[in-house]
Amino acid sequence: MVEDLEQIHFFYADKSISAATRIIENIIDKAESLKFTEQYQKDDLNPNYHRLFVRHFKLVYKIGGNNILILRAFDCRSNPDTMILDDDELILL
């Protein structure tokens, strides 16, 4: 997920560093606001995961015991075939 955030920031920083920073802060704030496991919908590409939308970005996460594991963050306007989940890069909230 860190790589995803870096890519998002890099893309928008070319236009405006302050806008890029705000976008990343919005994504992180929304991810940190997750309180319970069924708060958001099941992901349409893989029902084993949940999804959370922030602007036009989608966070994909799964539940691990009492923890929420953020797997990916990506632009919803992207090709769905590029939205591959890699369990090796998890962020624990």
C-alpha positions in Angstrom: 0.0 0.0 0.0 2.9 2.4 0.7 4.0 2.0 -3.0 0.4 2.8 -4.0 0.4 6.0 -2.0 3.7 7.0 -3.3 2.5 6.5 -6.9 -0.7 8.5 -6.3 1.3 11.3 -4.7 3.9 11.3 -7.5 1.2 11.5 -10.1 -0.7 14.5 -8.5 2.5 16.3 -7.3 3.3 17.0 -10.9 0.2 19.2 -11.0 0.2 20.5 -7.3 2.3 19.3 -4.4 -0.3 20.6 -1.9 -3.1 18.8 -3.7 -1.1 15.6 -3.8 -0.5 15.9 -0.1 -4.2 16.5 0.7 -5.2 13.5 -1.4 -2.8 11.2 0.6 -3.9 12.7 3.9 -7.6 12.1 2.9 -6.8 8.5 2.1 -4.9 7.9 5.3 -7.6 9.7 7.5 -10.4 7.6 5.9 -8.4 4.3 6.4 -7.8 5.2 10.0 -11.5 5.9 10.5 -12.4 2.2 10.0 -14.0 1.1 13.2 -15.6 -2.3 12.6 -15.1 -5.0 10.1 -18.5 -4.8 8.3 -18.4 -1.0 7.9 -18.0 -1.0 4.2 -19.0 -3.2 1.2 -17.5 -6.4 0.0 -15.2 -5.8 -2.9 -16.8 -6.4 -6.3 -13.6 -7.9 -7.8 -12.9 -10.2 -4.9 -15.6 -10.8 -2.3 -13.0 -12.1 0.2 -12.1 -8.4 0.7 -13.8 -5.2 1.7 -13.6 -1.9 0.0 -13.7 1.7 1.0 -13.9 4.7 -1.4 -12.1 8.0 -0.9 -12.8 10.4 -3.7 -12.1 8.3 -6.8 -9.7 6.0 -5.0 -10.5 2.6 -3.7 -8.9 1.0 -0.6 -9.1 -2.7 -0.5 -8.8 -4.4 2.9 -9.4 -7.6 4.8 -10.0 -8.5 8.3 -7.4 -10.4 10.3 -8.7 -11.2 13.8 -9.2 -7.8 15.5 -7.1 -6.0 12.9 -7.9 -4.4 9.6 -5.3 -5.0 6.9 -5.1 -2.4 4.1 -4.0 -4.2 1.0 -4.1 -1.7 -1.8 -5.1 1.8 -2.7 -5.7 2.7 -6.3 -7.5 5.0 -8.7 -11.0 3.6 -9.5 -10.6 4.9 -13.0 -7.8 2.4 -13.6 -8.1 -0.8 -15.6 -9.4 -3.5 -13.2 -6.9 -5.9 -14.5 -4.1 -3.8 -12.9 -5.7 -3.9 -9.5 -3.9 -7.0 -8.3 -3.8 -7.7 -4.5 -0.5 -8.6 -3.1 -0.8 -10.0 0.5 3.0 -9.6 1.0 2.6 -5.8 1.4 0.1 -5.3 4.2 -0.4 -2.3 6.4 -1.8 -3.0 9.9 -4.1 -0.4 11.4 
